[in-house]
Amino acid sequence: MSVAVVGAGAWGTALAAAMARNGQRVALWGRDAGVVGEINTRRRNRFYLGDADLPEAIDATTDAGTALADADMVLLAVPAQTMRAVLTMMVPHLHPHMLLVSCAKGIERGSGALMTEVMGRTAPANANAVLSGPSFAADVARGLPTAVTLAMSDEARALAACRALARPGLRLYASGDVAGVEYGGALKNVLAIAAGIVAGRGLGASAQAALTTRGFAEMSRLAVALGAQSETLAGLSGLGDLILTCGSDQSRNFAHGKAIGRGEDTSGLKLAEGVATAGTAARIAGDHGIEAPIIAAVAAIVDGTLDVDAAITTLLSRPIKPETEKG
């Protein structure tokens, strides 16, 4: 199966490297001619992936028609908030047989739509899927062992797609729970910001463990209310990704939260998807009557309506209740 990757940032380049590692030609589309040129000539993407060596089989281009010309599967590795615009630009070059796979982790601001919903509305002639799980771009680019989940409403087709994308070092699991995989990936970004704030404020390992655990309960409660399966949230795309991103500076969301916790300026940091997702997730939780105090606190902190110390006080002063009680 011929694969094209849309997005030459860290994640898109890493996925292209994984797909090309067995020598199969992989087309990679990027906006930045400088990045594209460096990938083709130096086999590096230093701005996004430092000194990682990239396979010769990657063919990078700024031309969408060239990138998609022979593709059977298109991996869309662009930020969640630009997914609709990028895909709209790609639509004239799509063919109905192409499977579109979202590799973004977020909820569209404003509409509250998941990425598969955005894809379905923007490119209705194409089947779509979502790829998510605990995966740092640097690890995938280097070929280090990584396991992720690919979900489609048709689980049998998801399994076939997993087999087509599997590469040495990259293991895929199939799922029919699209909502679970998408909400897990999106909500863990918000919680990773919270974990980063805890680390940046120096609140200790005990607080970090408590935040991650209660965050997982909150993420699961909200996702299940929105149609996800609890088993999915306990898997790679939920708990697995949460564990990875709540304790490492490699996570942009964790690093963003850490800077907030230290009182630093975050304006120069690389994109953290959880910043855009937090407010939308908090609104969705409120609309459904789901208590999500950590998500709500992160949303208020990133939009400047609540400071960190007040958020900590508010969370710690919540009423005492049984641990397994909802809320």
Rosetta silent file (secondary structure, phi, psi, omega in degrees, C-alpha in Angstrom):
SEQUENCE: MSVAVVGAGAWGTALAAAMARNGQRVALWGRDAGVVGEINTRRRNRFYLGDADLPEAIDATTDAGTALADADMVLLAVPAQTMRAVLTMMVPHLHPHMLLVSCAKGIERGSGALMTEVMGRTAPANANAVLSGPSFAADVARGLPTAVTLAMSDEARALAACRALARPGLRLYASGDVAGVEYGGALKNVLAIAAGIVAGRGLGASAQAALTTRGFAEMSRLAVALGAQSETLAGLSGLGDLILTCGSDQSRNFAHGKAIGRGEDTSGLKLAEGVATAGTAARIAGDHGIEAPIIAAVAAIVDGTLDVDAAITTLLSRPIKPETEKG
SCORE:     score description
SCORE:     0.000 S_00000001
   1 L     0.000  127.941 -179.138    0.000    0.000    0.000 S_00000001
   2 L   -80.770  131.636 -175.323    1.448    3.368   -1.030 S_00000001
   3 E  -117.291  135.123  170.764    1.615    5.898    1.822 S_00000001
   4 E  -119.842  146.201  178.905    1.819    9.697    1.709 S_00000001
   5 E  -117.633  130.039  178.421    2.329   11.901    4.757 S_00000001
   6 E  -105.654  117.082 -178.818    0.892   15.416    4.964 S_00000001
   7 L   115.561  111.898 -176.905    2.828   17.663    7.355 S_00000001
   8 L  -104.100   30.715  170.932    6.623   17.945    7.577 S_00000001
   9 L   -78.110 -163.740 -177.580    6.785   18.867   11.251 S_00000001
  10 H   -60.873  -48.701 -174.305    8.300   16.572   13.863 S_00000001
  11 H   -71.182  -43.566  178.890    5.482   14.013   13.879 S_00000001
  12 H   -63.610  -42.960  179.110    4.915   13.926   10.127 S_00000001
  13 H   -65.104  -39.769  178.696    8.614   13.592    9.382 S_00000001
  14 H   -63.770  -42.141  177.854    8.957   10.852   11.991 S_00000001
  15 H   -64.570  -41.575  177.171    6.038    8.919   10.486 S_00000001
  16 H   -61.139  -40.394  178.034    7.511    9.297    7.013 S_00000001
  17 H   -62.523  -42.286  179.011   10.820    7.968    8.339 S_00000001
  18 H   -64.214  -42.859 -179.226    9.078    4.961    9.880 S_00000001
  19 H   -66.692  -31.408 -175.469    7.157    4.229    6.674 S_00000001
  20 H   -91.791   -2.419 -172.721   10.323    4.525    4.539 S_00000001
  21 L   -65.516  -23.588  178.535   12.575    2.490    6.786 S_00000001
  22 L   -92.061    9.219  177.787   11.989   -0.699    4.766 S_00000001
  23 L    94.497   -6.092  178.943   12.962    1.077    1.535 S_00000001
  24 L   -71.397  134.832  178.918    9.432    1.829    0.333 S_00000001
  25 L   -66.626  134.113  179.901    9.139    5.282   -1.275 S_00000001
  26 E  -130.538  126.073  176.395    7.081    7.660    0.858 S_00000001
  27 E   -85.380  136.550 -179.926    5.879   11.087   -0.259 S_00000001
  28 E  -128.641  118.380  178.935    6.011   13.815    2.399 S_00000001
  29 E   -97.105  135.956  174.728    4.243   17.140    1.898 S_00000001
  30 L  -142.098  154.586  178.980    5.333   20.273    3.747 S_00000001
  31 L   -76.422  -38.697 -170.060    4.620   23.990    3.476 S_00000001
  32 L   -84.032  114.248 -178.489    8.172   25.184    4.173 S_00000001
  33 H   -63.443  -32.295  178.794   10.427   24.938    1.140 S_00000001
  34 H   -65.821  -44.118  177.537   13.503   25.188    3.371 S_00000001
  35 H   -63.734  -46.173  179.421   12.446   22.201    5.470 S_00000001
  36 H   -59.653  -45.043 -179.967   11.509   20.208    2.362 S_00000001
  37 H   -62.402  -40.566 -179.949   14.825   21.028    0.722 S_00000001
  38 H   -66.907  -37.719  178.070   16.835   19.969    3.762 S_00000001
  39 H   -62.564  -42.914 -176.879   14.988   16.654    3.967 S_00000001
  40 H   -74.119  -32.817 -174.356   15.734   15.914    0.311 S_00000001
  41 H   -98.911  -41.178 -176.767   19.357   17.023    0.261 S_00000001
  42 H  -103.621   -9.688 -176.264   20.725   16.495    3.785 S_00000001
  43 L    56.842   43.358  176.679   18.280   13.838    5.006 S_00000001
  44 L  -141.313  156.579  168.587   17.658   15.922    8.109 S_00000001
  45 L  -133.930   76.418 -168.657   14.881   18.073    9.515 S_00000001
  46 H   -65.778  -31.107 -179.146   16.937   19.971   12.036 S_00000001
  47 H   -64.910  -38.857 -175.342   14.283   22.494   13.016 S_00000001
  48 H  -103.116  -30.630 -173.515   11.847   19.793   14.136 S_00000001
  49 H  -127.966   17.532  174.895   13.943   16.647   14.690 S_00000001
  50 L    58.959 -128.331 -174.667   17.463   17.815   15.391 S_00000001
  51 L   -97.263   17.407  179.525   20.151   15.454   14.105 S_00000001
  52 L   -63.023  130.890  177.461   17.917   12.459   13.363 S_00000001
  53 L   -79.925  134.412 -178.033   18.966   10.721   10.138 S_00000001
  54 L  -109.410  143.840 -178.483   16.136   10.278    7.640 S_00000001
  55 L   -62.561  149.073  177.601   15.821    7.458    5.079 S_00000001
  56 L   -64.641  -21.844 -174.914   16.688    8.089    1.450 S_00000001
  57 L   -78.041    0.680  175.674   13.250    6.749    0.457 S_00000001
  58 E   -84.390  126.465  175.809   11.463    9.903    1.656 S_00000001
  59 E  -111.688   98.463 -178.027   10.468   12.188   -1.224 S_00000001
  60 E   -86.482  146.052 -178.371    9.575   15.565    0.283 S_00000001
  61 E  -155.109  154.684  172.674    7.666   18.160   -1.729 S_00000001
  62 L   -96.977    0.542 -177.674    5.693   21.376   -1.353 S_00000001
  63 L   -98.695  114.869 -175.963    3.325   20.315   -4.141 S_00000001
  64 H   -63.222  -40.170 -179.691    0.170   18.622   -2.861 S_00000001
  65 H   -62.098  -41.337  178.343   -0.661   17.001   -6.187 S_00000001
  66 H   -65.788  -42.757 -177.924    2.768   15.396   -6.397 S_00000001
  67 H   -62.873  -38.464 -172.469    2.623   14.176   -2.803 S_00000001
  68 H   -97.681   -3.113 -170.907   -0.784   12.529   -3.184 S_00000001
  69 L   -52.325  -44.456 -173.806   -0.550   11.308   -6.771 S_00000001
  70 L  -112.259   13.039 -171.732    0.070    7.615   -6.032 S_00000001
  71 L   -78.856  138.306  168.924   -1.174    7.338   -2.445 S_00000001
  72 L   -98.763  -27.820 -179.802   -3.522    4.659   -1.187 S_00000001
  73 E  -135.010  134.451 -178.455   -3.291    5.922    2.392 S_00000001
  74 E  -119.258  117.394  177.208   -2.725    9.516    3.539 S_00000001
  75 E   -92.270  115.820 -176.504   -1.411   10.192    7.037 S_00000001
  76 E   -96.150   97.691 -176.583   -2.483   13.697    8.086 S_00000001
  77 L  -107.796   61.379  179.020    0.111   14.848   10.612 S_00000001
  78 L  -120.194  158.241  179.547   -0.894   18.490   10.936 S_00000001
  79 L   -56.522  146.734 -176.637   -2.056   20.402   14.034 S_00000001
  80 H   -56.691  -38.780 -175.324   -5.659   19.768   14.974 S_00000001
  81 H   -76.192   -9.315  175.658   -6.641   23.412   14.577 S_00000001
  82 H  -110.674    1.232 -176.808   -5.361   23.511   10.983 S_00000001
  83 H   -55.344  -47.871 -176.269   -6.716   20.110    9.929 S_00000001
  84 H   -62.218  -44.910 -177.915   -9.804   21.527    8.210 S_00000001
  85 H   -66.749  -44.363 -179.687   -7.864   24.154    6.235 S_00000001
  86 H   -65.293  -44.380 -178.825   -5.100   21.780    5.143 S_00000001
  87 H   -65.971  -37.668  176.432   -7.529   19.039    4.158 S_00000001
  88 H   -57.990  -40.617  177.809   -9.678   21.527    2.225 S_00000001
  89 H   -66.599  -31.369 -177.012   -6.564   22.421    0.240 S_00000001
  90 H   -82.127  -21.533 -172.766   -5.860   18.713   -0.367 S_00000001
  91 H   -51.013  -43.209 -179.886   -9.385   17.746   -1.478 S_00000001
  92 H   -61.241  -17.257 -177.274   -8.856   18.454   -5.222 S_00000001
  93 H  -103.813    2.980 -179.606   -6.000   15.938   -5.185 S_00000001
  94 L   -87.935  151.622  172.446   -7.839   13.156   -3.337 S_00000001
  95 L  -121.808  149.088 -173.936   -9.344   10.050   -4.928 S_00000001
  96 L   -56.759  -26.044 -177.614  -12.183    8.058   -3.327 S_00000001
  97 L   -76.308  -13.346 -176.416  -10.025    4.963   -2.790 S_00000001
  98 L   -72.372  132.370  173.144   -7.627    6.855   -0.490 S_00000001
  99 E   -91.929  124.377  178.976   -7.891    6.153    3.243 S_00000001
 100 E   -96.401  128.268 -176.782   -7.357    9.318    5.277 S_00000001
 101 E  -121.162  114.736  175.621   -5.728    8.809    8.681 S_00000001
 102 E   -74.815  128.530  175.839   -5.698   11.595   11.262 S_00000001
 103 L  -114.848   16.975  178.831   -2.471   11.647   13.263 S_00000001
 104 L   -95.521  154.956  179.908   -3.452   14.779   15.214 S_00000001
 105 L  -125.250   94.233 -179.279   -4.530   14.814   18.855 S_00000001
 106 L  -176.938  171.689  175.370   -7.059   17.518   19.513 S_00000001
 107 E  -118.000  133.970 -177.172  -10.624   18.791   19.364 S_00000001
 108 L   -65.184  126.505  179.425  -11.469   21.554   16.913 S_00000001
 109 L   -65.339  139.155  179.371  -11.927   24.828   18.714 S_00000001
 110 L    92.840  -66.890 -176.698  -15.365   26.335   18.235 S_00000001
 111 L   -77.371  -26.687 -175.175  -17.105   23.383   16.610 S_00000001
 112 L    72.877   13.968 -176.576  -15.995   20.838   19.228 S_00000001
 113 L   -79.989  144.544  170.121  -15.529   18.338   16.401 S_00000001
 114 E   -75.782  163.636 -176.352  -13.128   15.420   16.534 S_00000001
 115 H   -64.412  -36.001  177.916  -10.625   15.115   13.710 S_00000001
 116 H   -67.175  -29.917  175.811  -12.482   12.210   12.072 S_00000001
 117 H   -70.741  -40.801  176.032  -15.610   14.377   12.099 S_00000001
 118 H   -60.875  -44.574  179.821  -13.688   17.224   10.463 S_00000001
 119 H   -63.969  -42.523 -179.347  -12.357   14.779    7.862 S_00000001
 120 H   -63.745  -34.408 -179.424  -15.795   13.318    7.237 S_00000001
 121 H   -81.033  -32.219 -175.327  -17.308   16.746    6.608 S_00000001
 122 H   -86.086  -35.908 -179.431  -14.406   18.072    4.540 S_00000001
 123 L  -131.197   68.062 -172.923  -13.689   14.958    2.453 S_00000001
 124 L   -65.179  -16.854 -178.799  -16.929   12.912    2.619 S_00000001
 125 L   -79.873  -12.190 -175.552  -15.965   10.661   -0.305 S_00000001
 126 L  -108.382  138.760  170.833  -13.042    9.169    1.619 S_00000001
 127 L   -68.246  150.349 -179.588  -13.022    6.637    4.445 S_00000001
 128 E  -136.381  163.164 -177.500  -11.121    7.896    7.477 S_00000001
 129 E  -148.625  173.088  175.885   -9.331    6.633   10.559 S_00000001
 130 E  -131.380  138.500  177.419   -7.358    7.924   13.532 S_00000001
 131 E  -116.655  125.474 -176.751   -3.855    6.940   14.656 S_00000001
 132 E  -156.582  163.094  179.485   -2.908    7.698   18.259 S_00000001
 133 L   148.049  178.331 -176.648   -0.937    6.390   21.211 S_00000001
 134 L   -73.184  101.380 -171.695    2.202    6.904   23.312 S_00000001
 135 L  -154.961  107.788  171.662    4.713    8.035   20.716 S_00000001
 136 L   -84.164  137.533 -177.315    7.342   10.743   20.803 S_00000001
 137 H   -56.498  -41.045 -177.877    8.393   11.825   17.318 S_00000001
 138 H   -61.950  -37.683  179.272   12.099   11.531   18.158 S_00000001
 139 H   -67.823  -44.879 -179.232   11.662    7.891   19.212 S_00000001
 140 H   -65.084  -40.608  179.704    9.701    6.981   16.082 S_00000001
 141 H   -62.343  -33.531 -179.205   12.203    8.767   13.837 S_00000001
 142 H   -85.020   -5.784 -179.815   15.040    6.742   15.377 S_00000001
 143 L    81.054   18.520  178.593   13.177    3.471   14.969 S_00000001
 144 L   -73.172  149.520 -175.496   12.822    2.841   18.707 S_00000001
 145 L   -57.176  127.651 -178.038   10.053    0.375   19.682 S_00000001
 146 E  -143.494  140.632  177.190    6.672    2.110   19.694 S_00000001
 147 E  -126.252  131.268 -178.865    3.085    0.823   19.859 S_00000001
 148 E  -135.178  172.872 -179.217    0.043    2.848   18.787 S_00000001
 149 E  -116.785  138.246  172.536   -3.640    2.313   18.005 S_00000001
 150 E  -117.254  126.398 -176.264   -5.464    2.814   14.714 S_00000001
 151 E  -120.845  137.595  170.404   -9.242    3.110   14.918 S_00000001
 152 L  -139.337  157.447  177.427  -12.005    2.949   12.343 S_00000001
 153 L   -62.192  -29.966  175.008  -15.710    2.308   12.760 S_00000001
 154 L   -95.061   99.280 -173.768  -15.069   -0.879   10.749 S_00000001
 155 H   -65.190  -31.657  177.646  -12.624   -2.747   12.990 S_00000001
 156 H   -63.715  -39.939  178.083  -11.845   -5.354   10.318 S_00000001
 157 H   -70.726  -33.802  176.300  -10.737   -2.583    7.988 S_00000001
 158 H   -61.880  -39.840  179.146   -8.768   -1.015   10.818 S_00000001
 159 H   -64.140  -40.564  177.808   -6.912   -4.297   11.252 S_00000001
 160 H   -63.796  -39.849  178.453   -6.043   -4.356    7.540 S_00000001
 161 H   -66.017  -37.538  177.172   -4.742   -0.780    7.787 S_00000001
 162 H   -60.913  -43.178  180.000   -2.626   -1.740   10.800 S_00000001
 163 H   -64.768  -35.813 -179.055   -1.028   -4.548    8.829 S_00000001
 164 H   -70.720  -32.491 -176.088   -0.304   -2.180    5.951 S_00000001
 165 H   -93.073  -16.116 -176.999    1.368    0.414    8.209 S_00000001
 166 L   -59.844  136.428  179.880    3.287   -1.904   10.538 S_00000001
 167 E  -139.069  164.190  173.949    7.054   -1.508   10.270 S_00000001
 168 L   -55.591  124.272 -179.224   10.058   -2.733   12.252 S_00000001
 169 L    90.007  -13.776 -179.867    9.876   -0.893   15.555 S_00000001
 170 E  -122.308  107.770 -178.657    6.326    0.345   14.947 S_00000001
 171 E  -105.960  135.691 -179.304    3.546   -1.938   16.171 S_00000001
 172 E  -118.756  143.446  174.031   -0.112   -1.108   15.591 S_00000001
 173 E  -117.400  141.757 -178.380   -3.256   -2.336   17.311 S_00000001
 174 E   -92.497  149.135  176.912   -6.706   -2.077   15.714 S_00000001
 175 E  -146.913  149.284  173.217   -9.799   -0.620   17.362 S_00000001
 176 L  -100.321    0.608 -176.518  -13.389    0.051   16.395 S_00000001
 177 L   -97.211   80.725 -177.371  -13.756    2.719   19.090 S_00000001
 178 H   -62.746  -44.806 -178.726  -12.962    5.894   17.164 S_00000001
 179 H   -61.320  -42.205 -178.912  -14.333    8.205   19.864 S_00000001
 180 H   -62.369  -44.617 -179.552  -12.296    6.520   22.587 S_00000001
 181 H   -66.388  -42.046 -178.777   -9.036    6.790   20.673 S_00000001
 182 H   -70.052  -46.521 -179.384   -9.662   10.415   19.695 S_00000001
 183 H   -66.924  -35.777  176.481  -10.829   11.670   23.076 S_00000001
 184 H   -59.435  -48.610 -179.052   -7.984    9.857   24.821 S_00000001
 185 H   -64.939  -38.085 -178.045   -5.395   11.539   22.620 S_00000001
 186 H   -74.566  -45.902 -174.734   -6.987   14.977   22.894 S_00000001
 187 H   -73.183  -30.850  178.783   -7.742   15.056   26.612 S_00000001
 188 H   -64.127  -27.148  177.241   -4.380   13.678   27.719 S_00000001
 189 H   -63.750  -40.669  178.491   -2.789   16.795   26.178 S_00000001
 190 H   -65.110  -43.760 -179.342   -4.789   18.999   28.539 S_00000001
 191 H   -68.695  -30.453  176.460   -3.849   16.840   31.506 S_00000001
 192 H   -65.218  -34.007  174.490   -0.184   16.892   30.470 S_00000001
 193 H   -62.508  -43.835  177.952   -0.272   20.684   30.823 S_00000001
 194 H   -60.798  -43.368  179.237   -1.602   20.214   34.356 S_00000001
 195 H   -63.577  -38.162  177.254    1.157   17.716   35.130 S_00000001
 196 H   -64.747  -39.223  177.192    3.729   20.150   33.793 S_00000001
 197 H   -60.583  -43.116  178.211    2.357   22.897   36.027 S_00000001
 198 H   -59.494  -45.059 -179.861    2.744   20.594   39.035 S_00000001
 199 H   -67.042  -43.796 -178.776    6.353   19.857   38.059 S_00000001
 200 H   -65.729  -29.472  179.720    7.164   23.482   37.303 S_00000001
 201 L   -83.782   -8.070  179.390    5.739   24.604   40.642 S_00000001
 202 L    69.279   38.527 -175.828    7.854   21.996   42.427 S_00000001
 203 L   -83.290   -7.170  172.445    4.883   20.363   44.132 S_00000001
 204 L    99.978  163.541 -176.879    6.575   16.964   44.323 S_00000001
 205 H   -67.210  -32.412 -179.954    6.257   13.433   43.034 S_00000001
 206 H   -64.829  -44.081  177.475    3.262   12.647   45.253 S_00000001
 207 H   -64.780  -36.971  179.468    1.255   15.496   43.744 S_00000001
 208 H   -61.893  -45.355  179.893    2.358   14.396   40.283 S_00000001
 209 H   -64.561  -42.260  179.954    1.050   10.868   40.864 S_00000001
 210 H   -63.756  -44.391 -179.691   -2.218   12.156   42.315 S_00000001
 211 H   -60.824  -45.572 -178.428   -2.733   14.567   39.411 S_00000001
 212 H   -64.698  -42.201 -178.559   -2.108   11.880   36.798 S_00000001
 213 H   -66.925  -49.144  179.385   -4.401    9.375   38.503 S_00000001
 214 H   -68.082  -31.677  175.997   -7.261   11.788   39.082 S_00000001
 215 H   -63.862  -40.404  177.888   -6.726   13.171   35.596 S_00000001
 216 H   -63.221  -41.225  177.916   -7.162    9.708   34.138 S_00000001
 217 H   -61.463  -40.568 -179.503  -10.427    9.282   36.050 S_00000001
 218 H   -67.301  -45.372  179.184  -11.606   12.635   34.715 S_00000001
 219 H   -60.253  -44.954 -179.008  -10.561   11.848   31.139 S_00000001
 220 H   -65.345  -44.311 -178.591  -12.315    8.483   31.252 S_00000001
 221 H   -59.177  -46.183 -178.127  -15.491    9.904   32.790 S_00000001
 222 H   -69.723  -45.360 -177.365  -15.806   12.579   30.123 S_00000001
 223 H   -63.841  -42.307  179.731  -14.856   10.370   27.172 S_00000001
 224 H   -63.688  -38.854  177.959  -17.255    7.584   28.171 S_00000001
 225 H   -63.722  -24.141 -179.121  -20.071   10.132   28.504 S_00000001
 226 L   -95.678    8.079  173.609  -19.289   11.160   24.920 S_00000001
 227 L   109.678    1.842  179.560  -19.558    7.609   23.591 S_00000001
 228 L   -80.005  161.908  175.872  -16.113    6.101   24.216 S_00000001
 229 L   -97.798  136.257 -176.695  -15.497    2.671   25.685 S_00000001
 230 H   -60.311  -32.908  179.747  -13.757    2.517   29.065 S_00000001
 231 H   -63.189  -34.963  178.895  -11.480   -0.300   27.827 S_00000001
 232 H   -66.234  -42.562 -179.893  -10.120    1.994   25.129 S_00000001
 233 H   -64.671  -25.653  178.239   -9.282    4.701   27.660 S_00000001
 234 L   -85.171    1.365 -176.689   -7.342    2.116   29.670 S_00000001
 235 L  -100.966 -159.438 -174.302   -5.295    1.251   26.574 S_00000001
 236 H   -59.467  -44.472 -173.487   -2.486    2.760   24.542 S_00000001
 237 H   -78.920   -7.672  177.033   -4.367    5.799   23.248 S_00000001
 238 H  -113.546  -89.007 -178.109   -5.619    6.754   26.715 S_00000001
 239 H   -60.149  -41.164 -179.056   -3.686    5.679   29.787 S_00000001
 240 H   -59.158  -47.471 -179.285   -0.583    4.773   27.782 S_00000001
 241 H   -69.184  -34.784  178.468   -0.330    8.196   26.173 S_00000001
 242 H   -62.712  -45.120  179.365   -1.176    9.917   29.463 S_00000001
 243 H   -60.083  -43.864 -177.918    1.706    8.160   31.245 S_00000001
 244 H   -62.842  -46.136 -169.749    4.129    9.139   28.491 S_00000001
 245 H   -88.198  -10.470 -178.138    3.201   12.807   28.304 S_00000001
 246 L   -92.469   11.632 -178.785    2.707   13.554   32.000 S_00000001
 247 L  -150.924   20.840 -176.682    6.349   13.117   32.952 S_00000001
 248 L  -142.211  135.191  176.663    8.660   14.138   30.133 S_00000001
 249 L   -68.256  -11.687  174.090    9.925   17.423   28.735 S_00000001
 250 L   -66.121  -23.370  176.359    9.777   15.775   25.295 S_00000001
 251 L   -77.833  122.235  178.321    6.037   16.400   25.534 S_00000001
 252 H   -62.719  -34.361 -179.881    5.271   19.907   24.301 S_00000001
 253 H   -68.995  -43.303  177.243    2.190   20.003   26.516 S_00000001
 254 H   -62.717  -45.475 -179.675    4.144   18.989   29.621 S_00000001
 255 H   -62.511  -37.650  177.998    6.892   21.508   28.777 S_00000001
 256 H   -63.693  -46.777  178.557    4.262   24.215   28.259 S_00000001
 257 H   -63.017  -38.092  179.476    2.702   23.474   31.647 S_00000001
 258 H   -61.979  -41.206  177.399    6.114   23.405   33.291 S_00000001
 259 H   -63.844  -40.261  176.532    6.850   26.892   31.959 S_00000001
 260 H   -61.373  -46.178 -179.357    3.499   28.102   33.322 S_00000001
 261 H   -60.088  -31.476  179.308    4.289   26.546   36.702 S_00000001
 262 L   -86.260   -4.609 -179.226    7.605   28.391   36.799 S_00000001
 263 L    77.729   24.430 -176.808    5.962   31.653   35.852 S_00000001
 264 L   -91.774  160.775  176.065    7.802   31.851   32.519 S_00000001
 265 L   -73.261  126.888 -178.159    6.684   33.405   29.248 S_00000001
 266 L  -101.091    1.453 -172.992    5.179   30.688   27.018 S_00000001
 267 L   -64.950  -26.334 -178.382    4.770   32.755   23.866 S_00000001
 268 L   -93.586    2.668 -177.826    7.972   31.436   22.266 S_00000001
 269 L   -78.761  155.472  176.196    7.294   27.757   22.879 S_00000001
 270 L   -67.313  159.521 -175.734    6.434   25.301   20.109 S_00000001
 271 L   -51.907  129.775  172.281    2.795   24.426   19.566 S_00000001
 272 L  -117.648  111.690 -173.785    1.128   22.544   22.416 S_00000001
 273 H   -58.365  -31.238 -176.889   -2.182   21.057   21.209 S_00000001
 274 H   -63.988  -24.464  179.304   -3.625   20.996   24.728 S_00000001
 275 H   -63.316  -45.424 -179.893   -3.700   24.796   24.897 S_00000001
 276 H   -74.213  -30.178 -175.459   -6.274   24.987   22.111 S_00000001
 277 H   -80.080  -29.132 -170.627   -8.168   21.905   23.311 S_00000001
 278 H   -55.245  -52.391 -177.148   -8.513   22.862   26.995 S_00000001
 279 H   -63.338  -40.306  179.070  -11.257   25.465   26.670 S_00000001
 280 H   -65.691  -43.364  178.927  -13.272   23.375   24.222 S_00000001
 281 H   -63.061  -40.871  178.987  -12.986   20.266   26.422 S_00000001
 282 H   -64.656  -39.696  178.472  -14.070   22.238   29.488 S_00000001
 283 H   -65.457  -43.671  179.477  -17.060   23.623   27.600 S_00000001
 284 H   -61.627  -42.304  178.475  -18.082   20.171   26.356 S_00000001
 285 H   -60.395  -44.351  179.084  -17.827   18.794   29.904 S_00000001
 286 H   -63.857  -40.538 -179.917  -20.033   21.608   31.190 S_00000001
 287 H   -63.120  -29.545 -178.600  -22.576   21.110   28.418 S_00000001
 288 L   -99.355    5.822  178.844  -22.895   17.435   29.379 S_00000001
 289 L    66.323   30.045 -179.455  -22.957   18.041   33.137 S_00000001
 290 L  -100.949  125.149  176.920  -19.680   16.147   33.633 S_00000001
 291 L   -72.126  122.673  178.683  -17.408   17.273   36.457 S_00000001
 292 L  -140.699   68.239 -171.948  -13.919   17.831   35.067 S_00000001
 293 H   -63.550  -35.431 -179.879  -12.209   20.125   37.586 S_00000001
 294 H   -69.582  -46.148  177.967   -8.633   19.577   36.368 S_00000001
 295 H   -60.548  -42.486  179.360   -9.548   20.219   32.740 S_00000001
 296 H   -63.066  -39.714 -179.751  -11.556   23.292   33.799 S_00000001
 297 H   -65.768  -42.993  178.712   -8.611   24.597   35.831 S_00000001
 298 H   -62.540  -43.574  179.393   -6.193   24.182   32.912 S_00000001
 299 H   -58.690  -43.548 -179.460   -8.631   25.953   30.592 S_00000001
 300 H   -68.835  -35.499  179.482   -8.909   28.886   32.997 S_00000001
 301 H   -67.954  -46.760 -176.223   -5.138   29.067   33.493 S_00000001
 302 H   -71.219  -24.407  177.064   -4.273   29.099   29.782 S_00000001
 303 L   -93.726    3.656  171.709   -6.904   31.744   29.001 S_00000001
 304 L    82.388   12.292 -179.007   -5.647   33.912   31.862 S_00000001
 305 L   -95.147   -3.296  179.650   -8.765   33.933   34.047 S_00000001
 306 L  -148.105  133.924  177.661   -7.218   31.935   36.898 S_00000001
 307 L   -90.279  166.034 -172.665   -3.706   31.931   38.315 S_00000001
 308 H   -61.990  -45.495 -177.317   -1.852   28.768   39.264 S_00000001
 309 H   -62.844  -40.770  178.465   -1.948   29.257   43.031 S_00000001
 310 H   -65.655  -37.731  178.678   -5.696   29.908   43.005 S_00000001
 311 H   -64.097  -42.828  179.340   -6.226   26.811   40.852 S_00000001
 312 H   -61.978  -45.580  179.392   -4.239   24.659   43.270 S_00000001
 313 H   -60.859  -43.263 -179.346   -6.219   26.002   46.235 S_00000001
 314 H   -62.936  -44.330 -178.511   -9.520   25.394   44.448 S_00000001
 315 H   -67.245  -39.739 -177.533   -8.651   21.799   43.523 S_00000001
 316 H   -76.166  -17.687 -178.497   -7.367   20.908   46.991 S_00000001
 317 L   -99.294    9.330  176.760  -10.400   22.413   48.737 S_00000001
 318 L   -63.117  152.440 -176.659  -12.967   20.404   46.797 S_00000001
 319 L   -57.582  143.360  176.224  -15.411   18.456   49.013 S_00000001
 320 L   -70.828  136.302 -177.018  -14.184   15.164   50.456 S_00000001
 321 L  -154.153  165.679  174.799  -15.905   12.208   48.785 S_00000001
 322 L   -59.706  143.440 -175.953  -15.407    8.483   48.063 S_00000001
 323 L   -60.958  -35.778 -176.383  -12.626    7.961   45.528 S_00000001
 324 L   -87.467    0.411  176.864  -14.821    6.011   43.128 S_00000001
 325 L   -71.393  142.352  178.394  -17.656    8.533   43.193 S_00000001
 326 L   -65.718  134.573  177.978  -18.152   10.377   39.938 S_00000001
 327 L   103.121    0.000    0.000  -16.742   13.910   40.019 S_00000001
